[in-house]
Amino acid sequence: MKTITLQTKDFGTIDKFNIKAGAKSLKDAVGESLTVTKACVGRDVDSDGVEVDAAAIITDKGAYTTISATAVELITDLIEIIDEMGDAEVLVESRKSNGGRDYLVLTLVG
C-alpha cells in the first residue's frame, strides 16, 4: 500500500512493512473466519497502474490486502470497532452483484 489514510491506533511500522512485503489477497480467505487485530485503509496502485482505494487487515492467520471497494468500505468501519473492542472476528464472503461481478464482504461473527 503506497499511502495509509486511516488505521487502527496500534497499527505500527512493522505492520506497514508486513503488508507491503508479504500480505495475501483477501480473496484467498473466502469462506474463512478471521480474528482481525489491526487494520488500515489508503491508496495503492493496481495491476494496470491505476491508483485505487485499498485496505489491509492483520489477523490471527496473517496479513491480507484488498482493493475490493465494498471490502475497503467495510474495513474502514471495522477500524472503529477494533479500536473500541481490541479485535473483531469476521467471516470473509464472496458475493455476486446484479451485473454478475464478484465482490468481497466481511461479516461480523458473534
Secondary structure, DSSP 8 states (H G I E B T S, - for coil): --EEEEE-TT--HHHHHHHHHH-EEGGGGTT-EEEEEEEEEEEEE-TTS-EEEEEEEEETTEEEEE--HHHHHHHHHHHHHHHHHS-EEEEEEEEE-TTS-EEEEEEE--
